[in-house]
Amino acid sequence: MAAPERPTTTVSTEGQVTLPKAIRRALRWEAGMRLIVENTTEGVLLKPEPIFPETRPEDVYGCLAYDGPPRTLEEMDAAVLEEAARRYRGE
């Protein structure tokens, strides 16, 4: 029994490669999407570029305007559920 045929592509004279439509559709990669290209021992790896730059907690700590006593996880969970319910009601 023959192995299923693998999708292939060709490198153009400008160094461009077209990804097969089935692959783009499966990964939901649209035209204009930026990809990170990594050279690995297995070949070339393409990964979507992150939408936001990587941050550390110390980079964003203090950006919220809350000035009061610390909240418990239970209080934060309740507030999130309350806001979700409010938005669901269309308020």
Secondary structure by P-SEA (a helix, b strand, c coil): ccccccbbbbbcccccccccaaaaaaacccccbbbbbbbccccbbbbcccccccccccccccccccccccccaaaaaaaaaaaaaaaaacc
